[in-house]
Amino acid sequence: QAQLVESGGGLVQPGGSLRLSCAYSGITFPLYIMGWYRQAPGKQRELVATIHSAGSTDYADSVKGRFTISRDNTKNTLYLQMNSLKAEDTADYYCQAIHSVSRRTYWGQGTQVTVSS
């Protein structure tokens, strides 16, 4: 059974930076597409960024140029580096893994990010 555990959220001022981490187990990375989603209060969960087994990445338009998704296979950890944070980035951030064939999906429990002065 796969497990995903996020960390690194917190309170940051506008313009600041945070790095989120997602420690995973039970996942053979080349078989999974991994990504970050977020859900702001009263809004639907939305895709932030994904990374494929070959290393290709995709980003939501709202975070392009500010956020970077990466992984460290030696540490079984997925990252989301968030720079130039804005108030509208405030949300709960979730790590996701999808099996590339079966489409079975795993979610972490989420980590809260608040951008406020």
C-alpha beads as a LAMMPS data file, in Angstrom:
LAMMPS data file: protein, C-alpha beads

117 atoms
116 bonds

1 atom types
1 bond types

-500.0 500.0 xlo xhi
-500.0 500.0 ylo yhi
-500.0 500.0 zlo zhi

Masses

1 110.0

Atoms # bond

1 1 1 0.000 0.000 0.000
2 1 1 1.422 3.345 -1.029
3 1 1 1.758 6.168 1.460
4 1 1 2.371 9.841 0.820
5 1 1 3.230 12.276 3.613
6 1 1 3.494 16.007 2.949
7 1 1 5.405 18.528 5.027
8 1 1 6.799 22.031 4.756
9 1 1 3.668 24.142 4.817
10 1 1 3.260 27.201 6.979
11 1 1 2.719 30.934 7.097
12 1 1 4.772 33.104 4.753
13 1 1 4.612 36.736 3.690
14 1 1 3.757 37.719 0.111
15 1 1 6.859 37.468 -2.035
16 1 1 8.336 34.793 0.184
17 1 1 9.260 31.189 -0.525
18 1 1 8.440 27.749 0.815
19 1 1 9.485 24.253 -0.148
20 1 1 6.979 21.471 0.257
21 1 1 8.093 17.864 0.564
22 1 1 6.203 14.637 -0.042
23 1 1 7.825 11.518 1.343
24 1 1 6.472 8.434 -0.375
25 1 1 6.663 4.698 0.156
26 1 1 5.228 1.723 -1.661
27 1 1 5.664 3.505 -4.986
28 1 1 7.991 2.498 -7.786
29 1 1 8.518 5.905 -9.270
30 1 1 8.940 5.016 -12.959
31 1 1 5.433 3.529 -12.910
32 1 1 3.804 6.595 -11.387
33 1 1 3.045 10.129 -12.430
34 1 1 3.389 12.343 -9.388
35 1 1 2.047 15.770 -8.767
36 1 1 0.913 18.529 -6.463
37 1 1 -2.638 19.769 -6.163
38 1 1 -4.115 22.476 -4.008
39 1 1 -7.501 23.367 -2.623
40 1 1 -8.356 26.825 -1.369
41 1 1 -11.277 27.381 1.009
42 1 1 -14.554 27.164 -0.864
43 1 1 -12.889 26.128 -4.113
44 1 1 -12.334 22.907 -5.995
45 1 1 -9.037 21.076 -5.834
46 1 1 -6.812 22.109 -8.735
47 1 1 -3.677 20.789 -10.344
48 1 1 -0.505 22.726 -9.549
49 1 1 2.261 20.678 -11.165
50 1 1 3.100 17.177 -12.329
51 1 1 6.293 15.282 -13.033
52 1 1 6.529 12.200 -15.217
53 1 1 8.945 9.299 -14.953
54 1 1 11.151 10.707 -17.708
55 1 1 11.397 13.968 -15.817
56 1 1 9.068 16.087 -17.915
57 1 1 7.005 18.595 -15.955
58 1 1 3.764 20.498 -16.386
59 1 1 2.482 23.497 -14.471
60 1 1 -0.728 25.379 -14.016
61 1 1 -0.556 28.764 -15.737
62 1 1 -1.022 30.494 -12.397
63 1 1 2.266 29.115 -11.014
64 1 1 4.501 28.959 -14.099
65 1 1 7.800 30.680 -13.508
66 1 1 7.271 30.718 -9.734
67 1 1 6.931 27.065 -8.704
68 1 1 9.233 24.144 -9.488
69 1 1 8.391 20.470 -9.044
70 1 1 11.224 18.005 -8.595
71 1 1 11.978 14.616 -7.122
72 1 1 14.818 12.812 -5.393
73 1 1 14.522 9.109 -6.077
74 1 1 17.297 8.312 -3.603
75 1 1 15.223 9.859 -0.827
76 1 1 11.794 8.821 -2.169
77 1 1 10.720 12.426 -1.916
78 1 1 8.800 14.784 -4.173
79 1 1 9.283 18.537 -3.794
80 1 1 7.507 21.723 -4.702
81 1 1 9.634 24.844 -4.508
82 1 1 7.352 27.862 -4.321
83 1 1 8.798 31.329 -4.888
84 1 1 7.231 34.781 -5.178
85 1 1 4.231 33.577 -3.239
86 1 1 0.969 35.459 -3.504
87 1 1 -2.086 35.609 -1.283
88 1 1 -3.966 33.588 -3.880
89 1 1 -1.546 30.702 -3.376
90 1 1 -3.082 30.164 0.060
91 1 1 -4.496 26.630 0.111
92 1 1 -4.068 23.116 1.361
93 1 1 -1.485 21.411 -0.829
94 1 1 -1.729 17.711 -1.610
95 1 1 0.726 15.241 -3.071
96 1 1 -0.688 12.734 -5.570
97 1 1 0.621 9.603 -7.272
98 1 1 -1.158 7.922 -10.205
99 1 1 -0.131 4.541 -11.585
100 1 1 0.553 5.132 -15.268
101 1 1 -1.264 1.956 -16.370
102 1 1 -3.951 1.102 -13.814
103 1 1 -4.619 4.786 -12.974
104 1 1 -4.851 3.848 -9.297
105 1 1 -4.475 7.045 -7.349
106 1 1 -2.960 7.813 -3.967
107 1 1 -3.177 11.064 -2.011
108 1 1 -1.328 12.495 0.933
109 1 1 -3.087 14.128 3.854
110 1 1 -2.200 17.662 2.794
111 1 1 -0.173 20.521 4.192
112 1 1 -1.478 24.037 4.698
113 1 1 0.126 27.063 3.077
114 1 1 -0.945 30.540 4.125
115 1 1 0.408 33.602 2.361
116 1 1 -0.364 36.704 4.374
117 1 1 1.277 39.803 5.747

Bonds

1 1 1 2
2 1 2 3
3 1 3 4
4 1 4 5
5 1 5 6
6 1 6 7
7 1 7 8
8 1 8 9
9 1 9 10
10 1 10 11
11 1 11 12
12 1 12 13
13 1 13 14
14 1 14 15
15 1 15 16
16 1 16 17
17 1 17 18
18 1 18 19
19 1 19 20
20 1 20 21
21 1 21 22
22 1 22 23
23 1 23 24
24 1 24 25
25 1 25 26
26 1 26 27
27 1 27 28
28 1 28 29
29 1 29 30
30 1 30 31
31 1 31 32
32 1 32 33
33 1 33 34
34 1 34 35
35 1 35 36
36 1 36 37
37 1 37 38
38 1 38 39
39 1 39 40
40 1 40 41
41 1 41 42
42 1 42 43
43 1 43 44
44 1 44 45
45 1 45 46
46 1 46 47
47 1 47 48
48 1 48 49
49 1 49 50
50 1 50 51
51 1 51 52
52 1 52 53
53 1 53 54
54 1 54 55
55 1 55 56
56 1 56 57
57 1 57 58
58 1 58 59
59 1 59 60
60 1 60 61
61 1 61 62
62 1 62 63
63 1 63 64
64 1 64 65
65 1 65 66
66 1 66 67
67 1 67 68
68 1 68 69
69 1 69 70
70 1 70 71
71 1 71 72
72 1 72 73
73 1 73 74
74 1 74 75
75 1 75 76
76 1 76 77
77 1 77 78
78 1 78 79
79 1 79 80
80 1 80 81
81 1 81 82
82 1 82 83
83 1 83 84
84 1 84 85
85 1 85 86
86 1 86 87
87 1 87 88
88 1 88 89
89 1 89 90
90 1 90 91
91 1 91 92
92 1 92 93
93 1 93 94
94 1 94 95
95 1 95 96
96 1 96 97
97 1 97 98
98 1 98 99
99 1 99 100
100 1 100 101
101 1 101 102
102 1 102 103
103 1 103 104
104 1 104 105
105 1 105 106
106 1 106 107
107 1 107 108
108 1 108 109
109 1 109 110
110 1 110 111
111 1 111 112
112 1 112 113
113 1 113 114
114 1 114 115
115 1 115 116
116 1 116 117
